[in-house]
Amino acid sequence: MPDRPSTAELVEAVWEFLGQEVLPNAKDHREKFRTLVAMNALAIARRELEGDVPEADEDELRELARRIRAGDAPELALLKERVAAKLRVSNPQYLERYE
């Protein structure tokens, strides 16, 4: 059993600190923007820790790219699911908007 705080707890604590302490006290737009970028990166990390991120088999991805380039694309449902899985981690709001 790992010690506490866990990785997820650390990510959450830093995200809350940035949102509650740093962002409200940022002096200019650049500081606010950079804080929001950091918070977004932490949110992605949090979703990766929480969810089932599909492992990308590099050989499988190369073969998929080769097939697409050759005009032998797999079923659209397979491609849509791969993209949806990535969006669930990187930007779930975008996925929700278009589902």
Order of alpha helices (4+ residues) and beta strands (2+ residues): alpha-alpha-alpha-alpha-alpha
